[in-house]
Amino acid sequence: MNVYDMIEGMGYIDERFLDHAISQKRARRVYLKPIISIAAALMITIGILPAATALGSDDSYNLLYSIYPKAAQSFKPVRRSCDDSGITLDVISADISGSDARVFFSVTDTEGGRLDDAIDLFDSYYMNTPYDTSNTCRLVSFDKESSCAYFVTETSSMHGESLNGKKLTFGFSTILCGEKHFADILPTPLSSIDTSPKTQKGLPNYSGGSYIGQMPDVPDMSFLETSDKVIYEPLDGAQITAVGYIDGALHVQTRYIDKADLDTHGFVTLKDSSGNDYENNGIFTACFEESGISYEETVIPIELSALADYSLYGDFEKSSRRIDGHWQVTARLE
């Protein structure tokens, strides 16, 4: 039994689920289903799936069915694939139930050596639908020997609209791999921090941010002025460009050179000598752009005298390889 036989066996167990399809707009990976999902079962079982199915073993199907029989029954075989740039998208099966939909698919590098277990589709995946939707795409297994990654996408219509239909169109356009990571103390002494740094009022092209407590009124605040100076570059493309103390808070400005291309991102925080994070509900990070470059400024309310007890810590990630293409599968589910 190969992988398609396995999925087909799943699909024909219960006829009630057979005439379902899937569709969706591209959405950010923010949706987490509140019920047990196929992804959870696959996280346990699919780790052995690439090798097991390649050898024609029944074990992978039997194990999946024994752990999550309802999921095994509802998935219907799709058996559609496409190739671009030496990468094959293989949509193995799909499941739909009212406003929820799932797709089980694989991504294989037919040239070999370019994919790894940090593969990311960079929010470029989509399922066509006329409704507003949210979804998540999860890597559930990567088989290094075959250079094949298995994913599950889960989709939900925002207002409960039914996604039932007869045609599935699914695809993506970007693959990121080769993750690089930095997580360490930044060599920026806080005991002699600049208390009169150059500032700007508000932020140019402010685009939001993250915060623990209430987000302050950004237009009324003072922020660090941007410049070409690089204080420290913990990761190629992630640059600490300014540090200063303004209005009772530590300000740390980070510039991301290739955020849009290689998903360069990260955060900064304070840690004490025991490695504990400094906690304050007023901490927030503001995101903005200047001359097409992405910036983030983290604001940490803290007494100036207390800064000597902490070190600046940074955690940054980026991808080193990007593959662009057009991978799309359209199938009518019989």
Order of alpha helices (4+ residues) and beta strands (2+ residues): alpha-alpha-alpha-alpha-alpha-beta-beta-beta-beta-beta-beta-beta-beta-beta-beta-beta-beta-beta-alpha-beta-beta-beta-beta
